[in-house]
Amino acid sequence: MAMVSYTWETIPKISKEEWDRVRAIKDEDIDYSDIPRMTDLSSLVPRVPRAMYKPVKVNVNCKLDADIVAWLKSGGKGYQTRLNAILRCVMLTAASRRTGTSPA
């Protein structure tokens, strides 16, 4: 059997008659035999989303070698973000070496 795929533009529209037929189905008439049985999930601890950590940005003025700036800019827009990520990686690696933990 061939697999059929749709996009939002090509998906067939559902007629009013089809919706009425779906709404008329009773819960007890639905065949759940191919669906795994639901287990007791009450013992699971709900995941509490943590607050997003967004460091405060500080403007700095520093002199960098021209080839370093050229290399950063060669990656396109966002070179300052890349520089920040590189420095953060170095900072975390150095901190982990001091404390003996792996960088987060």
C-alpha positions as CSV (number, residue, x, y, z in Angstrom):
1,M,0.0,0.0,0.0
2,A,1.4,3.4,-1.0
3,M,1.8,6.1,1.6
4,V,-0.2,9.3,1.0
5,S,1.0,12.6,2.3
6,Y,-0.7,16.0,2.3
7,T,0.3,19.6,2.9
8,W,-2.1,22.2,4.3
9,E,-2.8,23.3,0.8
10,T,-3.6,19.8,-0.6
11,I,-5.4,18.2,2.4
12,P,-9.0,17.2,1.4
13,K,-11.8,19.3,3.0
14,I,-14.1,17.4,5.3
15,S,-17.8,17.9,4.4
16,K,-20.5,18.8,6.9
17,E,-22.0,15.3,6.4
18,E,-18.7,13.7,7.3
19,W,-18.4,15.8,10.5
20,D,-22.0,14.9,11.4
21,R,-21.2,11.2,11.0
22,V,-18.2,11.6,13.2
23,R,-20.1,13.4,15.9
24,A,-22.8,10.7,15.9
25,I,-20.3,8.0,16.9
26,K,-20.7,7.0,20.6
27,D,-17.6,6.4,22.7
28,E,-18.6,2.7,23.3
29,D,-18.7,2.2,19.5
30,I,-15.0,3.1,19.0
31,D,-12.6,0.2,18.6
32,Y,-9.6,0.7,20.9
33,S,-8.2,-2.8,20.4
34,D,-5.1,-1.6,18.6
35,I,-4.2,1.1,21.1
36,P,-2.0,0.2,24.1
37,R,-3.7,0.1,27.5
38,M,-3.3,3.3,29.5
39,T,-1.2,2.8,32.6
40,D,-1.5,4.6,35.9
41,L,0.5,7.9,35.5
42,S,-0.3,9.2,39.0
43,S,3.1,8.3,40.3
44,L,4.9,10.5,37.8
45,V,6.1,13.8,39.0
46,P,4.8,16.6,36.7
47,R,7.7,18.4,35.0
48,V,8.0,22.0,36.2
49,P,9.3,24.3,33.5
50,R,12.3,26.2,34.8
51,A,12.6,29.9,34.2
52,M,14.6,30.8,31.1
53,Y,18.0,32.1,32.0
54,K,18.9,35.1,30.0
55,P,22.2,36.7,31.0
56,V,22.3,40.5,31.2
57,K,24.2,41.9,28.1
58,V,27.0,44.5,28.7
59,N,28.5,46.7,26.0
60,V,32.3,46.4,25.9
61,N,34.9,47.9,23.7
62,C,37.9,45.7,23.0
63,K,40.6,45.3,20.4
64,L,40.7,42.0,18.5
65,D,43.1,40.8,15.9
66,A,41.7,41.6,12.4
67,D,42.0,38.0,11.3
68,I,39.8,36.8,14.2
69,V,37.1,39.4,13.4
70,A,37.3,38.5,9.7
71,W,36.9,34.8,10.6
72,L,33.9,35.5,12.9
73,K,32.2,37.7,10.3
74,S,32.9,35.1,7.5
75,G,30.1,33.0,9.1
76,G,27.6,35.7,8.2
77,K,25.2,37.7,10.4
78,G,25.5,37.0,14.1
79,Y,29.2,37.1,14.6
80,Q,28.9,38.8,18.0
81,T,26.6,36.0,19.2
82,R,29.1,33.4,17.9
83,L,31.9,35.2,19.8
84,N,29.8,35.2,22.9
85,A,29.2,31.4,22.5
86,I,32.9,30.7,22.0
87,L,33.8,32.7,25.1
88,R,31.1,31.0,27.2
89,C,32.4,27.6,26.1
90,V,35.9,28.6,27.1
91,M,34.6,30.0,30.4
92,L,32.7,26.9,31.3
93,T,35.6,24.6,30.3
94,A,38.0,26.6,32.5
95,A,35.5,26.6,35.4
96,S,35.0,22.8,35.1
97,R,38.7,22.2,35.2
98,R,39.0,24.2,38.4
99,T,36.1,22.4,40.1
100,G,36.6,19.0,38.5
101,T,33.1,18.8,37.0
102,S,32.0,18.5,33.4
103,P,30.9,21.7,31.6
104,A,27.1,22.2,31.4
